Amino acid sequence: MKKYFRAPLPNAVAKPRMAAGSVRILPINPFDAPPMSDVSPCLNCGACCSHFRVSFFWGECASSGGTVPDELVTQITPSRVAMIGTDRKAPRCTALEGEVGKAVSCTIYDKRSSPCREFEASWENGEQNTDCDKARARFGLPPLQPHWNEVA
């Protein structure tokens, strides 16, 4: 499912059938990755990268015009690949560096796949992510609390 943002139309560009100030829905380019925040709990977690299989459409691979390096994926079906390491009983993404729960980073952060781009820390946008909580629990980490991302 595509994510969308709402962009107001400038009065001079509005179509004749649209009222000035109307809103047009534009798709977000999933390959425009904002830099990871220094206050992100993800920088000292990494549990999701070591708990879930990260699978996605092969078209996200570099050889198909995507961004994910081909050497970091393995084919799981004719049309899907998974990040190496996440296709095992005890998963850990090959692109994850560091110790889960201490200090981690993604070596391909700006080239990561759509499941990684779309996965949000619990309460990041005001909603609990029970998958984040489940991954953290597996490593003995407490669930994130609401408002963790508010600046004091």
PEUR-V567987 format. One record per run of one state. SS is the DSSP state (alpha for helix, beta for strand, coil for the rest). FROM is the first residue (numbers start at 1). TO is the last residue. If there is no record, write none. Layout:
ss=SS from=FROM to=TO
ss=SS from=FROM to=TO
This chain:
ss=coil from=1 to=3
ss=beta from=4 to=8
ss=coil from=9 to=22
ss=beta from=23 to=27
ss=coil from=28 to=40
ss=alpha from=41 to=44
ss=coil from=45 to=47
ss=alpha from=48 to=50
ss=coil from=51 to=54
ss=beta from=55 to=57
ss=alpha from=58 to=60
ss=beta from=61 to=61
ss=alpha from=62 to=64
ss=coil from=65 to=67
ss=beta from=68 to=68
ss=coil from=69 to=69
ss=alpha from=70 to=72
ss=beta from=73 to=75
ss=coil from=76 to=79
ss=beta from=80 to=83
ss=coil from=84 to=95
ss=beta from=96 to=99
ss=coil from=100 to=102
ss=beta from=103 to=106
ss=coil from=107 to=108
ss=alpha from=109 to=111
ss=coil from=112 to=113
ss=alpha from=114 to=118
ss=coil from=119 to=129
ss=alpha from=130 to=138
ss=coil from=139 to=152
